[in-house]
Amino acid sequence: MPATATLIGALLGVGTQIYSNALRKLPLMRHPWEHLLGMGLGVIFTNQLVKWDAQLQVDLDKMLEKAKVANERRYFDDED
């Protein structure tokens, strides 16, 4: 999964820079360092997004488990 996110981020960064140059009617590969910068930022963005999604899933699982325990305690522990 990290390799896929890295590749998608790099393509996103390069695509954004090429699209920006095309809109301004400039040569598509005008400043190559801008493409490298875009690739780097895209890679960082997508990898952080994947990490954030994984952490969000862990947090959601914890919250659901707490809610399940609270519901079980509420309905099944009061039968004394």
Buried (B, 14 or more C-beta within 10 A) or exposed (E): EEEEBBEBBBBBBBBBBBEBBEEEEEEEEEEEEBBBEBBEBBBEBBBEEBEEEEEEEEEEEEEEEEEEEEEEEEEEEEEE
